Amino acid sequence: MTIRFSAAAGGAEQSPETEDGWFEVGVSENSDGTGRVLVFQCLLEEPDEQNRRLGMDTYCVSNESGGSTYAGVEAVEADSARLRVIFTDTAAEELELADKEVEVDVSGLPGDTIADINAGLRKVLAYGREDARPNRISIE
């Protein structure tokens, strides 16, 4: 069964530091950042040798369970009404998801927030090695 929730909050943010800095985009079920959560994150700098050696030379996805996975997104669709993410089986396991498909209703968020989320997803999912990027990306 697809995991579904409505986002009451979301956005994109970049760390103020440039060294070891990060960029992230996320949505949460509740306006205080609680409930169901999906956060996509990447570094601002290109991956270094240690990142490559550890398999951390790509984007990271985290959720409310505290789980994290590097890469692991098979497909993503995002428009002004919803965000749909299909994870690999391994990523779904690492995120402790009951299903590998998550669909978030973002239609209640302000239009500029949705635009920031979609632009942020394009940036994060393009980070790192090419073979770790989603097979299908459809983002308005």
N, CA, C and O atoms as a DFTB+ gen file, in Angstrom:
560 C
 N C O
     1  1       0.825      -1.184       0.000
     2  2       0.000       0.000       0.000
     3  2       0.876       1.256       0.000
     4  3       1.797       1.381       0.807
     5  1       0.587       2.150      -0.883
     6  2       1.312       3.412      -0.934
     7  2       1.149       4.164       0.380
     8  3       0.050       4.225       0.930
     9  1       2.225       4.729       0.878
    10  2       2.186       5.562       2.081
    11  2       1.786       6.958       1.635
    12  3       2.429       7.540       0.762
    13  1       0.730       7.498       2.225
    14  2       0.236       8.813       1.827
    15  2       0.125       9.736       3.039
    16  3      -0.276       9.318       4.125
    17  1       0.489      10.996       2.827
    18  2       0.238      12.022       3.831
    19  2       0.167      13.383       3.160
    20  3       0.632      13.564       2.035
    21  1      -0.418      14.329       3.863
    22  2      -0.493      15.708       3.384
    23  2       0.563      16.524       4.099
    24  3       0.751      16.396       5.309
    25  1       1.245      17.356       3.349
    26  2       2.295      18.198       3.930
    27  2       1.695      19.496       4.454
    28  3       0.993      20.204       3.731
    29  1       1.979      19.800       5.717
    30  2       1.587      21.073       6.309
    31  2       2.750      22.052       6.292
    32  3       2.572      23.250       6.511
    33  1       3.952      21.526       6.026
    34  2       5.145      22.376       5.969
    35  2       6.130      21.778       4.972
    36  3       6.108      20.580       4.691
    37  1       6.976      22.624       4.454
    38  2       7.992      22.161       3.523
    39  2       8.860      23.325       3.096
    40  3       8.559      24.484       3.385
    41  1       9.931      23.005       2.409
    42  2      10.794      24.055       1.906
    43  2      12.166      23.544       1.559
    44  3      12.434      22.343       1.599
    45  1      13.035      24.479       1.215
    46  2      14.422      24.177       0.860
    47  2      15.307      25.127       1.650
    48  3      14.942      26.275       1.906
    49  1      16.480      24.628       2.033
    50  2      17.386      25.430       2.849
    51  2      18.829      25.052       2.556
    52  3      19.143      23.889       2.301
    53  1      19.694      26.043       2.596
    54  2      21.127      25.818       2.426
    55  2      21.842      26.258       3.692
    56  3      21.509      27.284       4.284
    57  1      22.834      25.466       4.103
    58  2      23.600      25.822       5.291
    59  2      24.382      27.099       5.029
    60  3      24.762      27.372       3.890
    61  1      24.628      27.888       6.078
    62  2      25.381      29.122       5.896
    63  2      26.864      28.877       5.631
    64  3      27.532      29.731       5.048
    65  1      27.388      27.722       6.050
    66  2      28.798      27.412       5.820
    67  2      28.978      26.912       4.393
    68  3      28.094      26.261       3.837
    69  1      30.107      27.217       3.817
    70  2      30.401      26.661       2.504
    71  2      31.245      25.407       2.629
    72  3      31.062      24.469       1.854
    73  1      32.162      25.365       3.584
    74  2      32.951      24.156       3.804
    75  2      32.112      23.190       4.623
    76  3      31.578      23.553       5.671
    77  1      31.998      21.967       4.145
    78  2      31.139      20.956       4.762
    79  2      29.677      21.405       4.793
    80  3      28.907      20.948       5.638
    81  1      29.300      22.280       3.895
    82  2      27.925      22.770       3.845
    83  2      27.001      21.783       3.146
    84  3      27.448      20.844       2.486
    85  1      25.727      22.012       3.303
    86  2      24.719      21.129       2.749
    87  2      23.554      21.926       2.193
    88  3      23.384      23.107       2.495
    89  1      22.771      21.269       1.388
    90  2      21.516      21.802       0.870
    91  2      20.469      20.736       1.129
    92  3      20.727      19.551       0.916
    93  1      19.281      21.142       1.592
    94  2      18.243      20.157       1.840
    95  2      16.884      20.680       1.433
    96  3      16.639      21.886       1.392
    97  1      16.019      19.750       1.137
    98  2      14.629      20.045       0.801
    99  2      13.776      18.996       1.501
   100  3      14.131      17.818       1.546
   101  1      12.654      19.436       2.042
   102  2      11.844      18.473       2.771
   103  2      10.399      18.876       2.922
   104  3      10.010      20.014       2.659
   105  1       9.618      17.908       3.353
   106  2       8.200      18.106       3.650
   107  2       7.890      17.385       4.958
   108  3       8.510      16.376       5.296
   109  1       6.922      17.925       5.677
   110  2       6.490      17.254       6.906
   111  2       4.974      17.322       7.027
   112  3       4.324      18.237       6.521
   113  1       4.444      16.333       7.706
   114  2       3.006      16.207       7.883
   115  2       2.434      17.319       8.760
   116  3       1.318      17.784       8.526
   117  1       3.185      17.741       9.752
   118  2       2.719      18.779      10.671
   119  2       3.554      20.046      10.504
   120  3       4.716      19.985      10.101
   121  1       2.959      21.181      10.814
   122  2       3.639      22.464      10.605
   123  2       4.865      22.633      11.500
   124  3       5.726      23.461      11.205
   125  1       4.962      21.859      12.596
   126  2       6.134      21.957      13.475
   127  2       7.241      20.976      13.085
   128  3       8.216      20.812      13.818
   129  1       7.088      20.321      11.923
   130  2       8.119      19.408      11.443
   131  2       7.994      17.988      11.960
   132  3       8.894      17.175      11.747
   133  1       6.904      17.673      12.633
   134  2       6.697      16.330      13.165
   135  2       5.767      15.542      12.254
   136  3       5.343      16.020      11.202
   137  1       5.460      14.315      12.687
   138  2       4.625      13.430      11.877
   139  2       5.485      12.801      10.796
   140  3       6.696      12.656      10.961
   141  1       4.877      12.440       9.725
   142  2       5.638      11.890       8.595
   143  2       6.525      12.983       8.025
   144  3       6.108      14.135       7.899
   145  1       7.758      12.610       7.679
   146  2       8.749      13.574       7.186
   147  2       9.578      12.912       6.086
   148  3       9.926      11.735       6.186
   149  1       9.886      13.664       5.051
   150  2      10.859      13.252       4.041
   151  2      11.822      14.405       3.830
   152  3      11.398      15.527       3.552
   153  1      13.119      14.137       3.961
   154  2      14.154      15.157       3.767
   155  2      15.185      14.612       2.784
   156  3      15.722      13.521       2.974
   157  1      15.454      15.379       1.739
   158  2      16.452      15.044       0.728
   159  2      17.607      16.016       0.910
   160  3      17.391      17.223       1.019
   161  1      18.829      15.501       0.943
   162  2      19.971      16.350       1.275
   163  2      21.183      15.995       0.418
   164  3      21.382      14.843       0.034
   165  1      21.991      17.026       0.130
   166  2      23.269      16.800      -0.546
   167  2      24.284      17.804      -0.018
   168  3      23.929      18.801       0.610
   169  1      25.535      17.524      -0.282
   170  2      26.607      18.444       0.087
   171  2      26.679      19.572      -0.937
   172  3      26.186      19.434      -2.056
   173  1      27.291      20.682      -0.553
   174  2      27.493      21.785      -1.483
   175  2      28.729      21.560      -2.344
   176  3      28.800      22.031      -3.479
   177  1      29.695      20.841      -1.800
   178  2      30.943      20.557      -2.521
   179  2      30.833      19.193      -3.204
   180  3      30.021      18.351      -2.820
   181  1      31.648      19.001      -4.200
   182  2      31.696      17.694      -4.867
   183  2      32.157      16.630      -3.869
   184  3      32.926      16.928      -2.955
   185  1      31.690      15.390      -4.043
   186  2      32.120      14.320      -3.139
   187  2      33.638      14.139      -3.184
   188  3      34.259      14.261      -4.240
   189  1      34.222      13.849      -2.022
   190  2      35.661      13.598      -1.975
   191  2      35.927      12.086      -1.972
   192  3      35.000      11.280      -2.050
   193  1      37.179      11.730      -1.884
   194  2      37.572      10.318      -1.937
   195  2      36.938       9.510      -0.803
   196  3      36.502       8.379      -1.018
   197  1      36.887      10.079       0.390
   198  2      36.266       9.365       1.514
   199  2      34.780       9.133       1.250
   200  3      34.273       8.043       1.512
   201  1      34.075      10.142       0.735
   202  2      32.659       9.966       0.382
   203  2      32.499       8.813      -0.602
   204  3      31.626       7.961      -0.435
   205  1      33.349       8.793      -1.632
   206  2      33.266       7.735      -2.645
   207  2      33.530       6.361      -2.022
   208  3      32.815       5.401      -2.306
   209  1      34.526       6.273      -1.201
   210  2      34.894       5.004      -0.569
   211  2      33.760       4.469       0.315
   212  3      33.537       3.260       0.383
   213  1      33.051       5.371       0.987
   214  2      31.975       4.974       1.904
   215  2      30.604       4.865       1.227
   216  3      29.616       4.529       1.879
   217  1      30.545       5.149      -0.078
   218  2      29.265       5.108      -0.786
   219  2      28.383       6.298      -0.469
   220  3      27.172       6.253      -0.683
   221  1      28.984       7.363       0.041
   222  2      28.244       8.571       0.424
   223  2      28.485       9.690      -0.595
   224  3      28.447      10.873      -0.260
   225  1      28.734       9.290      -1.838
   226  2      29.028      10.253      -2.896
   227  2      27.793      10.553      -3.733
   228  3      27.862      10.683      -4.956
   229  1      26.671      10.659      -3.046
   230  2      25.399      10.924      -3.680
   231  2      24.485      11.629      -2.677
   232  3      24.923      11.982      -1.581
   233  1      23.245      11.832      -3.038
   234  2      22.269      12.467      -2.143
   235  2      21.864      11.495      -1.032
   236  3      22.091      10.288      -1.122
   237  1      21.268      12.048      -0.002
   238  2      20.811      11.274       1.147
   239  2      19.324      11.576       1.370
   240  3      18.874      12.702       1.159
   241  1      18.577      10.570       1.792
   242  2      17.162      10.757       2.138
   243  2      16.970      10.280       3.570
   244  3      17.445       9.210       3.950
   245  1      16.265      11.089       4.362
   246  2      15.960      10.739       5.751
   247  2      14.459      10.884       5.976
   248  3      13.751      11.527       5.200
   249  1      13.997      10.268       7.059
   250  2      12.577      10.400       7.407
   251  2      12.393      10.447       8.915
   252  3      13.362      10.497       9.674
   253  1      11.144      10.429       9.332
   254  2      10.809      10.598      10.746
   255  2      11.280       9.445      11.621
   256  3      11.392       9.616      12.835
   257  1      11.558       8.288      11.056
   258  2      12.016       7.151      11.858
   259  2      13.477       7.305      12.272
   260  3      13.987       6.540      13.090
   261  1      14.149       8.317      11.690
   262  2      15.569       8.486      11.940
   263  2      16.406       7.717      10.936
   264  3      17.636       7.766      10.964
   265  1      15.726       7.007      10.050
   266  2      16.432       6.250       9.028
   267  2      16.999       7.161       7.959
   268  3      16.462       8.237       7.696
   269  1      18.087       6.724       7.346
   270  2      18.705       7.447       6.242
   271  2      19.169       6.444       5.206
   272  3      19.503       5.302       5.522
   273  1      19.182       6.895       3.962
   274  2      19.691       6.073       2.875
   275  2      20.397       6.970       1.880
   276  3      19.959       8.092       1.626
   277  1      21.477       6.485       1.321
   278  2      22.177       7.220       0.272
   279  2      21.692       6.681      -1.056
   280  3      21.666       5.471      -1.280
   281  1      21.303       7.601      -1.944
   282  2      20.673       7.257      -3.213
   283  2      19.350       6.569      -2.878
   284  3      18.650       7.002      -1.963
   285  1      19.005       5.531      -3.586
   286  2      17.820       4.752      -3.217
   287  2      16.504       5.215      -3.785
   288  3      15.481       4.582      -3.525
   289  1      16.479       6.299      -4.556
   290  2      15.235       6.732      -5.187
   291  2      15.216       6.180      -6.607
   292  3      16.097       6.485      -7.411
   293  1      14.206       5.366      -6.911
   294  2      14.047       4.840      -8.269
   295  2      13.385       5.872      -9.176
   296  3      13.789       6.060     -10.323
   297  1      12.357       6.540      -8.642
   298  2      11.599       7.494      -9.453
   299  2      11.030       8.575      -8.561
   300  3      10.756       8.348      -7.382
   301  1      10.855       9.758      -9.138
   302  2      10.227      10.863      -8.426
   303  2       9.387      11.667      -9.408
   304  3       9.798      11.936     -10.537
   305  1       8.213      12.037      -8.952
   306  2       7.323      12.914      -9.711
   307  2       6.906      14.031      -8.766
   308  3       6.556      13.778      -7.614
   309  1       6.942      15.254      -9.249
   310  2       6.541      16.379      -8.405
   311  2       5.874      17.431      -9.279
   312  3       6.352      17.769     -10.362
   313  1       4.765      17.932      -8.780
   314  2       4.073      19.024      -9.452
   315  2       3.452      19.916      -8.391
   316  3       3.861      19.865      -7.231
   317  1       2.486      20.721      -8.756
   318  2       1.906      21.667      -7.800
   319  2       0.940      21.017      -6.817
   320  3       0.465      21.677      -5.893
   321  1       0.646      19.736      -7.002
   322  2      -0.309      19.066      -6.130
   323  2       0.287      17.928      -5.311
   324  3      -0.185      17.637      -4.212
   325  1       1.328      17.282      -5.846
   326  2       1.841      16.117      -5.118
   327  2       3.311      15.864      -5.397
   328  3       3.879      16.301      -6.398
   329  1       3.889      15.139      -4.464
   330  2       5.244      14.619      -4.576
   331  2       5.124      13.110      -4.429
   332  3       4.614      12.618      -3.422
   333  1       5.587      12.386      -5.420
   334  2       5.524      10.927      -5.392
   335  2       6.939      10.391      -5.538
   336  3       7.643      10.722      -6.492
   337  1       7.354       9.555      -4.578
   338  2       8.701       8.999      -4.570
   339  2       8.590       7.482      -4.496
   340  3       7.857       6.937      -3.671
   341  1       9.332       6.812      -5.374
   342  2       9.414       5.355      -5.326
   343  2      10.857       5.013      -4.968
   344  3      11.791       5.376      -5.683
   345  1      11.021       4.311      -3.853
   346  2      12.330       3.927      -3.346
   347  2      12.698       2.520      -3.795
   348  3      11.825       1.725      -4.140
   349  1      13.985       2.216      -3.789
   350  2      14.418       0.835      -3.992
   351  2      14.001       0.037      -2.760
   352  3      13.698       0.611      -1.714
   353  1      13.988      -1.275      -2.887
   354  2      13.651      -2.122      -1.733
   355  2      14.616      -1.880      -0.577
   356  3      14.199      -1.798       0.579
   357  1      15.901      -1.768      -0.890
   358  2      16.908      -1.540       0.148
   359  2      16.679      -0.209       0.852
   360  3      16.750      -0.137       2.079
   361  1      16.406       0.841       0.091
   362  2      16.167       2.156       0.691
   363  2      14.916       2.134       1.571
   364  3      14.920       2.699       2.664
   365  1      13.855       1.492       1.105
   366  2      12.628       1.394       1.901
   367  2      12.906       0.696       3.230
   368  3      12.377       1.086       4.271
   369  1      13.734      -0.332       3.181
   370  2      14.131      -1.035       4.406
   371  2      14.913      -0.120       5.341
   372  3      14.632      -0.055       6.538
   373  1      15.900       0.589       4.783
   374  2      16.734       1.476       5.598
   375  2      15.925       2.615       6.209
   376  3      16.258       3.108       7.287
   377  1      14.858       3.034       5.519
   378  2      13.990       4.096       6.029
   379  2      12.835       3.549       6.871
   380  3      12.001       4.307       7.366
   381  1      12.799       2.222       7.025
   382  2      11.760       1.539       7.801
   383  2      10.364       1.866       7.284
   384  3       9.443       2.117       8.062
   385  1      10.219       1.859       5.958
   386  2       8.930       2.144       5.328
   387  2       8.151       0.851       5.123
   388  3       8.733      -0.186       4.805
   389  1       6.845       0.915       5.304
   390  2       5.987      -0.250       5.097
   391  2       5.770      -0.510       3.606
   392  3       5.341      -1.602       3.231
   393  1       6.054       0.460       2.763
   394  2       5.920       0.333       1.318
   395  2       7.015       1.164       0.673
   396  3       7.524       2.098       1.292
   397  1       7.381       0.846      -0.540
   398  2       8.460       1.593      -1.194
   399  2       7.971       2.836      -1.921
   400  3       8.780       3.592      -2.458
   401  1       6.653       3.062      -1.948
   402  2       6.096       4.243      -2.603
   403  2       5.498       5.187      -1.559
   404  3       4.705       4.782      -0.709
   405  1       5.902       6.460      -1.648
   406  2       5.387       7.495      -0.743
   407  2       4.798       8.602      -1.608
   408  3       5.436       9.082      -2.545
   409  1       3.584       8.996      -1.283
   410  2       2.921      10.076      -2.009
   411  2       2.514      11.158      -1.014
   412  3       1.828      10.891      -0.028
   413  1       2.949      12.377      -1.292
   414  2       2.690      13.502      -0.398
   415  2       1.827      14.523      -1.124
   416  3       2.177      14.985      -2.210
   417  1       0.706      14.869      -0.522
   418  2      -0.153      15.925      -1.049
   419  2       0.452      17.257      -0.610
   420  3       0.469      17.567       0.581
   421  1       0.942      18.035      -1.550
   422  2       1.546      19.336      -1.238
   423  2       0.641      20.494      -1.640
   424  3       1.044      21.653      -1.546
   425  1      -0.578      20.194      -2.088
   426  2      -1.466      21.227      -2.630
   427  2      -1.859      22.295      -1.613
   428  3      -2.284      23.383      -2.003
   429  1      -1.728      22.010      -0.330
   430  2      -2.053      22.989       0.696
   431  2      -0.929      23.960       1.013
   432  3      -1.122      24.901       1.783
   433  1       0.235      23.745       0.434
   434  2       1.376      24.636       0.664
   435  2       1.313      25.829      -0.285
   436  3       0.730      25.728      -1.365
   437  1       1.908      26.960       0.106
   438  2       1.952      28.117      -0.795
   439  2       2.699      27.771      -2.089
   440  3       3.621      26.955      -2.085
   441  1       2.292      28.394      -3.180
   442  2       2.887      28.127      -4.487
   443  2       4.389      28.333      -4.525
   444  3       5.101      27.554      -5.159
   445  1       4.896      29.388      -3.845
   446  2       6.341      29.620      -3.856
   447  2       7.087      28.543      -3.075
   448  3       8.229      28.223      -3.407
   449  1       6.467      27.985      -2.052
   450  2       7.079      26.886      -1.297
   451  2       7.161      25.638      -2.171
   452  3       8.180      24.948      -2.180
   453  1       6.092      25.350      -2.903
   454  2       6.092      24.196      -3.808
   455  2       7.168      24.379      -4.877
   456  3       7.875      23.429      -5.213
   457  1       7.295      25.584      -5.407
   458  2       8.334      25.862      -6.412
   459  2       9.724      25.645      -5.825
   460  3      10.598      25.092      -6.493
   461  1       9.937      26.074      -4.583
   462  2      11.229      25.862      -3.908
   463  2      11.510      24.370      -3.707
   464  3      12.631      23.908      -3.919
   465  1      10.492      23.629      -3.299
   466  2      10.642      22.186      -3.092
   467  2      11.021      21.510      -4.406
   468  3      11.958      20.713      -4.449
   469  1      10.300      21.825      -5.470
   470  2      10.558      21.180      -6.759
   471  2      11.940      21.540      -7.302
   472  3      12.649      20.672      -7.811
   473  1      12.328      22.811      -7.198
   474  2      13.670      23.222      -7.640
   475  2      14.733      22.548      -6.774
   476  3      15.768      22.117      -7.282
   477  1      14.482      22.457      -5.479
   478  2      15.415      21.805      -4.568
   479  2      15.577      20.325      -4.876
   480  3      16.685      19.793      -4.821
   481  1      14.470      19.658      -5.202
   482  2      14.559      18.242      -5.558
   483  2      15.413      18.037      -6.807
   484  3      16.213      17.104      -6.871
   485  1      15.242      18.906      -7.792
   486  2      16.065      18.808      -9.006
   487  2      17.550      18.898      -8.653
   488  3      18.370      18.138      -9.167
   489  1      17.879      19.836      -7.770
   490  2      19.273      20.044      -7.372
   491  2      19.818      18.845      -6.597
   492  3      20.880      18.321      -6.934
   493  1      19.105      18.412      -5.574
   494  2      19.584      17.331      -4.712
   495  2      19.720      16.021      -5.484
   496  3      20.729      15.327      -5.356
   497  1      18.714      15.680      -6.282
   498  2      18.727      14.385      -6.967
   499  2      19.736      14.323      -8.118
   500  3      20.000      13.246      -8.653
   501  1      20.296      15.469      -8.497
   502  2      21.330      15.502      -9.535
   503  2      22.736      15.448      -8.936
   504  3      23.725      15.446      -9.669
   505  1      22.821      15.404      -7.615
   506  2      24.113      15.441      -6.936
   507  2      24.807      14.078      -6.977
   508  3      24.164      13.033      -6.866
   509  1      26.108      14.111      -7.137
   510  2      26.919      12.899      -6.998
   511  2      26.974      12.048      -8.243
   512  3      26.712      12.508      -9.354
   513  1      27.322      10.798      -8.030
   514  2      27.553       9.900      -9.163
   515  2      26.260       9.615      -9.936
   516  3      25.182       9.475      -9.358
   517  1      26.405       9.535     -11.237
   518  2      25.243       9.388     -12.116
   519  2      24.480       8.086     -11.904
   520  3      23.253       8.079     -12.007
   521  1      25.163       6.993     -11.613
   522  2      24.468       5.713     -11.481
   523  2      23.609       5.630     -10.218
   524  3      22.870       4.661     -10.045
   525  1      23.690       6.614      -9.343
   526  2      22.881       6.631      -8.123
   527  2      21.642       7.515      -8.267
   528  3      20.803       7.569      -7.368
   529  1      21.534       8.196      -9.387
   530  2      20.394       9.097      -9.605
   531  2      19.151       8.292      -9.962
   532  3      19.253       7.179     -10.478
   533  1      17.971       8.860      -9.685
   534  2      16.721       8.144     -10.027
   535  2      16.646       7.826     -11.516
   536  3      17.133       8.585     -12.354
   537  1      16.023       6.683     -11.827
   538  2      15.819       6.287     -13.223
   539  2      14.818       7.191     -13.920
   540  3      14.935       7.453     -15.117
   541  1      13.832       7.667     -13.168
   542  2      12.806       8.542     -13.736
   543  2      12.636       9.762     -12.846
   544  3      12.430       9.646     -11.638
   545  1      12.726      10.927     -13.460
   546  2      12.491      12.182     -12.755
   547  2      11.528      13.012     -13.587
   548  3      11.802      13.329     -14.744
   549  1      10.404      13.359     -12.990
   550  2       9.437      14.232     -13.634
   551  2       9.044      15.292     -12.618
   552  3       8.183      15.074     -11.766
   553  1       9.699      16.454     -12.728
   554  2       9.466      17.530     -11.770
   555  2       9.102      18.798     -12.533
   556  3       9.857      19.266     -13.385
   557  1       7.926      19.348     -12.211
   558  2       7.485      20.598     -12.851
   559  2       8.265      21.779     -12.354
   560  3       8.023      22.905     -12.788
